[in-house]
Amino acid sequence: MKTESNEQRSERHSPERVAERLVADRKVRAVAQAGSHGTEFQWAGSVPTFVTFERGLLSAHSDARAGVTVERFPFENLEAWRDWDVARAEAPLALLATSRVLYDPTGHYGRIQRTLWNLSASQRAAHRAELLLNAQDALTAARAAHTGAGHGVQEQLLALADAREIALTLLYPALLTWLHLWPEFEIRLPHAWRASAGLRFPKAVYHLESLYAFGGEPEARRVLLATRGLGLVEQERRARAAFQAGYYDGAVRYLRDETARTHREDLQRWLNLTPARREKLGTLMGVTRSPLGPAALNIVQELLEAVREGE
């Protein structure tokens, strides 16, 4: 009985072969490649990523296998998202706008991209206003949940986690609407926002960075060491690739956000954790360096105003 060699297995799961199989699949009605893999900006940590629209899917989901990620969406979305009002409410706009189309027999994917890259100034302003309103609502909810009398350390940490999420998922995309750019969410993100917006909007980028308390190589080294024993094996692997490539702040940003996402329950029961676990999570979150509680939320408010004013 023949066994498959590592070389054959690697070839079978190569991005090129994955793309070929996706295009050949009769259920798949559009394929695009996303992220920096395969572009001039590719680096050691680039993850081959494909976007597909498929018949028979009931909901969107993500598959990751052998180092290749496929973001799958129902075919019905491909038709619906040609309409800007529907797309801005439902679609992963940045993913669609920045991907490279490989297969699009209906032409719908191309039409979606043309819509996103040809928005008028008034459409972009309306989209920015919507993102700012959502950010303000999320900020108000975070203040109500995590500040005030009777709140302790865990609420200060949860406020920091929520502040970062609001800044990253709502305010950074809103900032880029001034430039008619779409955000990327690779591990190198801090380096990307400096390159795309840092010179034009120094106040906004300064507030965004102050939430993460970057510290270059020494802080990245500390944060990487703190991942041990916390179930962050895959995250540590990706962050180490960024560290080795010199993207120190990217590694820190990624691990801070991943820690908040995967260990929120630990943050909620902070006082019941062992001292060793608190120390590791504290290092990952940057509690001795970052603004906590109301201070973190105040920075988000300042960031929101800077984004609104285009500063």
N, C-alpha and C positions, 0 to 999 in steps of 0.2 A: 504494500500500500504506500503510495507516494505521499510525502509530507511537504507542505509548503515552506520554502525557505524564508528567512527573514527578509531577504532582498525581494523575493516575489511578493511577500505580504506588504512590504513598504511600497512597492510599485502599485499594487492593487488599491492601496489607500492614498496614493498621491493625489494632490489637488487636481491635477490634470485628468486623472482617471475618474475621480469623483464627479468632476464637471461633465465628462463624457456620459457617465451613467445617468446623471440628472437630466441632461438634455434628451437622452434616448428614452427616458421613462414617459410613457404615453399619458400618465396622470399629470405630469409636470407641464405647465403651460407658460412658464417664464422662469428664467434663471439669471441671476446676476452674482458678481463677486464683490464682496465688501471688505473694508479694512485695508491695511497697507500691504498685505502679502501680495506679491506679484507686481508691485509698483516700484518706482524709484525710491520710495521712502521705506521700503521693506527693511526689517532688522531681525536680529536673532529671535526676538520674542513675538514676531508677527504670527497671528493665528489664521490659517486659511479659512475663510468664511464665505458661505454661499447663501443667497436669498432665493427662495423658490415660492411659486404660487401653484397650488396643486388641487386638482379636482378630488372631491371626496373627503377633504379635511373639514372637520367641524369647528376647529379652533386653531389658533396659532400655537406652535410649540418649537422648541429648540432641541436639536440633536447634536451631540458631540461624540465623535468616534475617531480613534486613531489620529488625534491631533487636528481633525477637521471639524468645523462647526457648520451646521446647516440650519438656517432660520426658515421655518416653513409656515406659509400662510394659505388660507383657503382661496381658491380661485375667485370666489365671489368678491373678495377684497380687491383683487386686481381691477375689477370693473368699477367697483364703488369708489375707490380712491382716486379715480380720475377727476372727481369733483373736489375742489379745494376745501369747501366747507365740511365735507364728510372726512376728507383726509386729515385736516388739522385737528379734528375731534378724536380720530381713531388710530391713525397710521403712525408708524415709527418714522417720522419725517426725515430725520438725519440719515438713517440707514438707507432709505429709498433714494434720497437725493445724491448721496455720495458713492453709491455702488456702481459697478461697471456692468452693463447689460451684456450677457452672453447669448441669450436665446429669448426671443420675444415675437413669436409669430403673429400675435394679435396686435402688436404695436402699443398695447396698453401701458406697459412699463415705461416705454419711452415717453408716452404722453404724460404720465405722472411726473417724470423727471423734468420735462419741459415746463410743466405747471409750477413746480417747486423752484426752478431756477429763473422763472420769468415773472415772479410775483411783483406787483406794482408797489411803489413806496407806501401807498395807503393800505394795501393788504398786509405788508410787513409790519406797519405801525399797529394795525388792528391785532395781528398775531402777538406782537410784543405786549400790547396792553392786556391781552388775555392771559399771557404767561405771568405778567406782573400781578394781575388780580389773583390768580391762583397761588402765587407765592405769598401775597399778603394774607390770604385766607389761611394758608398753611402755617404762616408765622403766628397769626393770631391764635390758632389752635394750639401751637406749641407753647406759647406763653401761658395759655390757660391750663395746659396739662402739666407743665414743668416748672412754673415759677409761683411764688406767693408763699404765704405762711404755711409752715408744716412740711415744706419740701426739703429734702436732704441731698446727699451726695448723688444718689442714683438719678434724681431728677436733673441735676446739673449735667451728668453724663448724657442722659437722654436728650436734653436740650441741645448739647453739642452735636450729637448724631443727627438730630432733625435739622439743625442749622446747616450742616454740611450737605444734607440731601436736598434741601430747598435751594441752596446756592448752586449746586451742581446740576440738578435736573430741571430747574425752572429759570433761574436767573442767568446762568451762563448761556443757555440757548437764546434767552431774550436779548442778551448783550450782542450776540452775533447777528441778530436781525438788523442791526444798524449797518452791518457790513454785507448783508445778504450772503452770509456764510452759514453752513450747518455744522454743528459740533461733531467731533469724533470722540469716542469713548474708549480709546485704547489705554493701555497702562501708562503710556507716555503723556497722558492728558495735561499735566501742568506745563509741560514744554510746548504743547500745542496751543494752549490758551495764551501763553506769552507770545508765541510767534504770530498768532492771528489777531490778537486784540491788545497785547500789552502796551504797544507804543501809542495806539489810538485812544485807549481807555485806561489810563494808569490808575485812576481812583478805584474803578471797579475791580481790576485785576489785583490791586493791592488788598482790597477787602476780601476777595476770594481766597487769596493765599494766606491771609492772616488766620483764617479758620483752620488751616491744616498744620500750621507751625512747622514748616519744612526746616530741615537743618542739614541739608547736604549729605555727604557720605557718612559722617559719624551717626546722624540720626537714623539713616537708612540701615546701617549696620545693627544698631540697637533694636530697631523694629523687627528686622529679620530674625534675630536671635530669640525674640519674645514669642515667635509663632510656635515654638516647640511645645508639644503636648496639648495644643488647643484644637486639633483637628483641621488645621489650615494647610494641609500638605500640598494640595494643588495650588492654592494661593501663594504659598511660600515659594514654590517652584517657579511660578510666573514672575513673582517679584524679584527673585534672585537673578533671573535672566535680565530684567531691567537694570538691576544693580550692576551686574557685570558689564553691561553695555554703557554704563555711565548715567543712566536715567534714575538718579537717586531719589529725586522728589517724586518721580512717577511711581517708584516702588512704595514710598511712604504713603502717598495719596491712596493708592490701590489697597494697601493693607489696612489703612485707617477705615476706609469705607467698607471693606469686606468684613472687618471685625465687627463693625456696628451692625451690619446686615445679618451675620451668622450668629452673633452672640448677644443679641438684644435682650434675651431672657436673662443672661448673666448681668447685664447692666441694670436690669430691673430689680434684681435681688442682690445687689452689690454687697451689702453689709453681711450677707450670709455666705459669701465666698471665702475660700481659704486665703490667707495673706499672699501665698505664692501665686495663686490664680489672679488675685487683684493686681499684683505687681505686673504680671505679664500683660493683662488686658489694659492696665493703665499706660504701660509703655506703648502698646499698639495704638491706643486712642490718643496718646500724647497729652495726658492729663496734667503733667507738670509744665507743659509748654503752651497749651492751647487755652483760649478763652472758654470758660465754662458757664453753664446756666444762662442767666440774663445777659451776660457779657457777649456770649456767642450769638444770641438772638438779636442783640443790638447791632452787632456787626452785619448781620443779614439785613437788617433794616437800612443800614447805611449803604450796603451793596445794592439793595433794591432802588434806593434813591439815585445812586450813581448810574445804574443801568437806565432808569427812567430818563435821566437828563443826558445820557450819552457822554459820561465823563470817565 
